[in-house]
Amino acid sequence: PSPGDISLVSKQAISEVQRREKFQNPANAIWLMNEWGHAPLKADSRNASVMRDVIYRESPVPMKLTAARWLAEVEDPTPHLKLLAENLSHPQASVQLQAITALADLGEKARPVIEVIRKATKNGEYVGRVSQRILRNLEAKETN
C-alpha cells in the first residue's frame, strides 16, 4: 500500500473519506505527496484523484506544485506543465525554485515549455542556474 493508505495506529486500511480529510491538513498533504512522489510508478487512480483535488481547490501554491509534478509523471503532463511554467514568474523566489526544480526532474517531459524555461534563466541566481541546466540537457538531446 502507498503511504497514507494504512493507519499507523490501528494498522487498518483508511477509507477514501479519511484519506481526503488527511489532505485538508497541509502538513499531512505535503508529506503524503512527497512520499508518493518518490514512487510515481506505483501511482493508482485514487492517489491521482486526490492530487487533482489539491490542484483544483484552494491549496497553498507549494502543494499545488508538488501535485502537478507528481501528476506529470503518471498522466498526460500538458496541464501540469502549464501550472509549473506559470509559477516561474511567481513573486516568491522559493515558488519559482520549486517550479523550475520540478521541471528539471521531469526532464524530457518538460520540452513543451522550453521557451518559458529560457525566459526563466533571468529569474535570479538559483532559478537561472537550474534553468540553464535544463536547457543544456534538452538541447543536448536535440543534437543527438
BAVEX-845926 format. One record per residue (C-alpha): residue number from 0; residue in three letters; x negated, y negated, z negated. Coordinates in nm, 2 decimals, decimal comma. Last residue first. Layout:
N
[kekol NUM; 'Ala'; [X; Y; Z]]
...
This chain:
144
[kekol 143; 'Asn'; [-2,19; -1,36; 3,06]]
[kekol 142; 'Thr'; [-2,16; -1,73; 3,12]]
[kekol 141; 'Glu'; [-1,82; -1,76; 2,97]]
[kekol 140; 'Lys'; [-1,93; -1,56; 2,66]]
[kekol 139; 'Ala'; [-2,20; -1,81; 2,59]]
[kekol 138; 'Glu'; [-1,94; -2,09; 2,62]]
[kekol 137; 'Leu'; [-1,72; -1,93; 2,35]]
[kekol 136; 'Asn'; [-2,01; -1,88; 2,11]]
[kekol 135; 'Arg'; [-2,17; -2,22; 2,17]]
[kekol 134; 'Leu'; [-1,83; -2,38; 2,13]]
[kekol 133; 'Ile'; [-1,76; -2,20; 1,81]]
[kekol 132; 'Arg'; [-2,10; -2,31; 1,67]]
[kekol 131; 'Gln'; [-2,04; -2,67; 1,78]]
[kekol 130; 'Ser'; [-1,70; -2,68; 1,60]]
[kekol 129; 'Val'; [-1,86; -2,53; 1,28]]
[kekol 128; 'Arg'; [-2,12; -2,81; 1,29]]
[kekol 127; 'Gly'; [-1,86; -3,08; 1,36]]
[kekol 126; 'Val'; [-1,64; -2,96; 1,07]]
[kekol 125; 'Tyr'; [-1,94; -2,98; 0,84]]
[kekol 124; 'Glu'; [-2,08; -3,32; 0,94]]
[kekol 123; 'Gly'; [-1,77; -3,52; 1,02]]
[kekol 122; 'Asn'; [-1,49; -3,49; 1,28]]
[kekol 121; 'Lys'; [-1,69; -3,57; 1,60]]
[kekol 120; 'Thr'; [-1,72; -3,20; 1,70]]
[kekol 119; 'Ala'; [-1,34; -3,18; 1,65]]
[kekol 118; 'Lys'; [-1,29; -3,31; 2,00]]
[kekol 117; 'Arg'; [-1,46; -3,00; 2,15]]
[kekol 116; 'Ile'; [-1,23; -2,78; 1,93]]
[kekol 115; 'Val'; [-0,93; -2,96; 2,07]]
[kekol 114; 'Glu'; [-1,06; -2,87; 2,42]]
[kekol 113; 'Ile'; [-1,12; -2,51; 2,32]]
[kekol 112; 'Val'; [-0,76; -2,46; 2,21]]
[kekol 111; 'Pro'; [-0,68; -2,17; 2,44]]
[kekol 110; 'Arg'; [-1,02; -2,01; 2,35]]
[kekol 109; 'Ala'; [-0,94; -1,95; 1,99]]
[kekol 108; 'Lys'; [-0,86; -1,58; 2,05]]
[kekol 107; 'Glu'; [-1,23; -1,54; 2,15]]
[kekol 106; 'Gly'; [-1,35; -1,61; 1,79]]
[kekol 105; 'Leu'; [-1,06; -1,59; 1,54]]
[kekol 104; 'Asp'; [-1,30; -1,65; 1,25]]
[kekol 103; 'Ala'; [-1,42; -1,97; 1,41]]
[kekol 102; 'Leu'; [-1,05; -2,09; 1,44]]
[kekol 101; 'Ala'; [-1,00; -2,01; 1,07]]
[kekol 100; 'Thr'; [-1,32; -2,21; 0,99]]
[kekol 99; 'Ile'; [-1,19; -2,50; 1,20]]
[kekol 98; 'Ala'; [-0,86; -2,51; 1,01]]
[kekol 97; 'Gln'; [-1,02; -2,47; 0,67]]
[kekol 96; 'Leu'; [-1,27; -2,75; 0,75]]
[kekol 95; 'Gln'; [-0,99; -2,98; 0,87]]
[kekol 94; 'Val'; [-0,80; -2,91; 0,55]]
[kekol 93; 'Ser'; [-1,11; -2,99; 0,34]]
[kekol 92; 'Ala'; [-1,17; -3,31; 0,54]]
[kekol 91; 'Gln'; [-0,83; -3,45; 0,44]]
[kekol 90; 'Pro'; [-0,67; -3,68; 0,70]]
[kekol 89; 'His'; [-0,56; -3,39; 0,92]]
[kekol 88; 'Ser'; [-0,70; -3,41; 1,28]]
[kekol 87; 'Leu'; [-0,82; -3,05; 1,29]]
[kekol 86; 'Asn'; [-0,48; -2,97; 1,14]]
[kekol 85; 'Glu'; [-0,31; -2,98; 1,48]]
[kekol 84; 'Ala'; [-0,56; -2,71; 1,61]]
[kekol 83; 'Leu'; [-0,46; -2,47; 1,33]]
[kekol 82; 'Leu'; [-0,09; -2,52; 1,39]]
[kekol 81; 'Lys'; [-0,13; -2,48; 1,77]]
[kekol 80; 'Leu'; [-0,35; -2,17; 1,72]]
[kekol 79; 'His'; [-0,06; -2,02; 1,52]]
[kekol 78; 'Pro'; [0,19; -2,08; 1,80]]
[kekol 77; 'Thr'; [-0,04; -1,91; 2,05]]
[kekol 76; 'Pro'; [-0,18; -1,62; 1,84]]
[kekol 75; 'Asp'; [0,07; -1,35; 1,96]]
[kekol 74; 'Glu'; [0,06; -1,10; 1,67]]
[kekol 73; 'Val'; [-0,17; -0,95; 1,41]]
[kekol 72; 'Glu'; [-0,48; -1,17; 1,41]]
[kekol 71; 'Ala'; [-0,30; -1,50; 1,48]]
[kekol 70; 'Leu'; [-0,07; -1,40; 1,18]]
[kekol 69; 'Trp'; [-0,37; -1,41; 0,94]]
[kekol 68; 'Arg'; [-0,50; -1,74; 1,06]]
[kekol 67; 'Ala'; [-0,15; -1,89; 1,05]]
[kekol 66; 'Ala'; [-0,09; -1,77; 0,70]]
[kekol 65; 'Thr'; [-0,41; -1,91; 0,57]]
[kekol 64; 'Leu'; [-0,33; -2,24; 0,75]]
[kekol 63; 'Lys'; [0,02; -2,25; 0,60]]
[kekol 62; 'Met'; [-0,12; -2,19; 0,25]]
[kekol 61; 'Pro'; [-0,38; -2,47; 0,29]]
[kekol 60; 'Val'; [-0,10; -2,70; 0,41]]
[kekol 59; 'Pro'; [0,11; -2,66; 0,09]]
[kekol 58; 'Ser'; [0,44; -2,49; 0,17]]
[kekol 57; 'Glu'; [0,77; -2,65; 0,27]]
[kekol 56; 'Arg'; [0,91; -2,35; 0,47]]
[kekol 55; 'Tyr'; [0,81; -2,25; 0,82]]
[kekol 54; 'Ile'; [0,46; -2,14; 0,76]]
[kekol 53; 'Val'; [0,51; -1,95; 0,44]]
[kekol 52; 'Asp'; [0,82; -1,78; 0,58]]
[kekol 51; 'Arg'; [0,60; -1,66; 0,88]]
[kekol 50; 'Met'; [0,37; -1,50; 0,62]]
[kekol 49; 'Val'; [0,65; -1,32; 0,45]]
[kekol 48; 'Ser'; [0,77; -1,18; 0,79]]
[kekol 47; 'Ala'; [0,42; -1,08; 0,88]]
[kekol 46; 'Asn'; [0,39; -0,89; 0,55]]
[kekol 45; 'Arg'; [0,72; -0,71; 0,61]]
[kekol 44; 'Ser'; [0,62; -0,63; 0,97]]
[kekol 43; 'Asp'; [0,31; -0,45; 0,87]]
[kekol 42; 'Ala'; [-0,05; -0,56; 0,86]]
[kekol 41; 'Lys'; [-0,32; -0,29; 0,80]]
[kekol 40; 'Leu'; [-0,52; -0,44; 1,09]]
[kekol 39; 'Pro'; [-0,53; -0,77; 0,90]]
[kekol 38; 'Ala'; [-0,75; -0,62; 0,63]]
[kekol 37; 'His'; [-0,93; -0,91; 0,45]]
[kekol 36; 'Gly'; [-0,64; -1,14; 0,54]]
[kekol 35; 'Trp'; [-0,40; -0,93; 0,33]]
[kekol 34; 'Glu'; [-0,61; -1,01; 0,02]]
[kekol 33; 'Asn'; [-0,63; -1,38; 0,13]]
[kekol 32; 'Met'; [-0,26; -1,39; 0,17]]
[kekol 31; 'Leu'; [-0,20; -1,22; -0,16]]
[kekol 30; 'Trp'; [-0,43; -1,47; -0,35]]
[kekol 29; 'Ile'; [-0,28; -1,77; -0,17]]
[kekol 28; 'Ala'; [0,07; -1,66; -0,24]]
[kekol 27; 'Asn'; [0,01; -1,59; -0,61]]
[kekol 26; 'Ala'; [-0,14; -1,94; -0,66]]
[kekol 25; 'Pro'; [0,13; -2,10; -0,46]]
[kekol 24; 'Asn'; [0,41; -1,95; -0,67]]
[kekol 23; 'Gln'; [0,72; -1,91; -0,44]]
[kekol 22; 'Phe'; [0,53; -1,62; -0,28]]
[kekol 21; 'Lys'; [0,59; -1,40; -0,58]]
[kekol 20; 'Glu'; [0,96; -1,45; -0,53]]
[kekol 19; 'Arg'; [0,93; -1,31; -0,17]]
[kekol 18; 'Arg'; [0,77; -0,99; -0,30]]
[kekol 17; 'Gln'; [1,04; -0,96; -0,57]]
[kekol 16; 'Val'; [1,31; -0,99; -0,32]]
[kekol 15; 'Glu'; [1,14; -0,72; -0,10]]
[kekol 14; 'Ser'; [1,13; -0,49; -0,40]]
[kekol 13; 'Ile'; [0,80; -0,41; -0,57]]
[kekol 12; 'Ala'; [0,70; -0,04; -0,58]]
[kekol 11; 'Gln'; [0,62; 0,08; -0,93]]
[kekol 10; 'Lys'; [0,28; 0,08; -1,11]]
[kekol 9; 'Ser'; [0,47; -0,07; -1,41]]
[kekol 8; 'Val'; [0,21; -0,34; -1,49]]
[kekol 7; 'Leu'; [0,02; -0,40; -1,17]]
[kekol 6; 'Ser'; [0,34; -0,38; -0,97]]
[kekol 5; 'Ile'; [0,29; -0,23; -0,63]]
[kekol 4; 'Asp'; [0,34; -0,40; -0,29]]
[kekol 3; 'Gly'; [0,14; -0,71; -0,39]]
[kekol 2; 'Pro'; [-0,19; -0,59; -0,24]]
[kekol 1; 'Ser'; [-0,10; -0,36; 0,06]]
[kekol 0; 'Pro'; [0,00; 0,00; 0,00]]
